[in-house]
Structure formats: structure tokens, C-alpha cells
Amino acid sequence: MFIVLLNYTAPAEEIENHRVAHREWVDARFNEGVFIASGRLTSSTGGVILAHGISIENLEALMATDPFTVNNLIRVEILDVDLRRTTRSLAFLKEDSVTTS
């Protein structure tokens, strides 16, 4: 599983100018099954995405297509997490389900 941190590097006005395109891009990743959760940081300095079932190389390439990234509005940090314990409903996150496609 991956935790993707998006840290704004541009003024709020520029972020807002691209927010609709970013949300549409995020929605498409949910529809593909790659993203399993997302949201804003309460500090209003960026956002977070949880991703699963993708290789780090493919996730890095995917994140490069985010409109926020394309327009140099964010810095992306990807944390590769090896979960050891979860609730039963989240057990799938511990499985080795990384794909190469």
C-alpha cells in the first residue's frame, strides 16, 4: 500500500484554478481501483491519497499525470507501507497484490 502526500507549492488561487481537473483525475483513478481513499490535509497545505494494487514505478508515472503535478503546483511524496496489522475489513491491504500493469 502507498500513502501519497501532495504538498502545495503554489498560491491557493493557482490551486483552485486546477482543482476541478485534479478531482476529475482522482475520480478516474478511483474508477480504475488504484486509489482507495483521498482527502485534504486539515492544515490546507495539500492532500493525501491511499493507493493499492500498483507498483511504485507505475504509481510514480501516474502521479506525474495529475493536473496539479503537470502544472507544477505540488510536490509529491510517496510512502511505501508494509502493513502488518489491520481490521478484518482492511485485510486486503496486507496482501501482496501489487500489479505491474
C-alpha positions in Angstrom: 0.0 0.0 0.0 1.1 3.5 -0.6 0.4 6.8 1.1 0.8 9.7 -1.3 1.4 13.1 0.2 0.6 16.1 -2.0 2.1 19.3 -0.7 1.1 22.6 -2.3 3.9 24.6 -3.7 1.8 27.3 -5.4 -0.6 30.0 -4.2 -4.1 29.0 -3.3 -5.6 30.8 -6.3 -3.5 28.7 -8.7 -4.5 25.5 -6.9 -8.2 26.5 -7.2 -7.8 27.1 -11.0 -6.9 23.5 -11.4 -8.9 21.8 -8.7 -11.8 20.6 -11.0 -9.3 18.9 -13.3 -7.5 17.4 -10.4 -10.7 16.0 -8.9 -11.7 14.5 -12.3 -8.3 12.9 -12.5 -8.6 11.5 -8.9 -12.1 10.2 -9.7 -10.7 8.3 -12.7 -8.1 6.6 -10.5 -10.9 5.6 -8.1 -12.8 4.1 -11.0 -9.7 2.2 -12.0 -9.4 0.8 -8.5 -6.0 2.2 -7.8 -7.0 4.9 -5.3 -8.9 3.7 -2.2 -9.1 6.9 -0.2 -8.2 10.6 -0.6 -8.7 13.9 1.1 -7.4 17.3 2.0 -5.0 17.9 4.8 -6.7 19.8 7.6 -3.8 22.3 7.5 -4.9 23.3 4.0 -1.3 22.6 2.8 -2.1 19.7 0.5 -3.8 16.4 0.4 -3.3 12.7 0.8 -4.1 9.6 -1.3 -4.1 5.9 -0.4 -3.2 3.7 -3.3 -3.1 -0.1 -3.6 -2.6 -2.7 -6.3 0.0 -0.9 -8.3 3.8 -0.9 -8.5 5.7 2.1 -7.2 7.1 2.7 -10.7 3.6 2.8 -12.2 2.3 5.0 -9.3 5.2 7.5 -9.8 4.3 7.6 -13.6 0.6 8.0 -12.7 1.2 10.8 -10.3 3.2 12.7 -13.0 -0.1 12.9 -14.9 -2.0 14.7 -12.1 -3.0 18.2 -13.3 -1.5 19.6 -10.1 1.8 17.9 -11.0 1.7 18.8 -14.6 1.2 22.5 -13.7 3.9 22.4 -11.0 1.5 23.1 -8.2 2.5 20.3 -5.8 5.4 18.3 -4.5 4.6 14.6 -4.4 5.9 12.2 -1.7 5.2 8.5 -2.0 5.5 6.4 1.2 5.6 2.6 0.6 3.9 1.0 3.6 4.2 -2.7 4.6 1.1 -3.1 6.7 1.4 -5.8 9.4 -2.0 -5.3 11.2 -5.4 -4.2 10.0 -9.0 -4.7 10.9 -10.7 -7.6 9.1 -12.4 -5.2 6.6 -8.9 -3.8 5.6 -7.1 -7.2 5.5 -6.8 -6.9 1.7 -4.2 -4.1 2.2 -1.8 -6.6 3.7 -2.0 -8.9 0.7 0.7 -9.0 -2.0 -1.5 -7.6 -4.7 0.9 -5.3 -6.5 0.5 -5.4 -10.2 2.9 -4.4 -13.0 0.3 -3.1 -15.4 
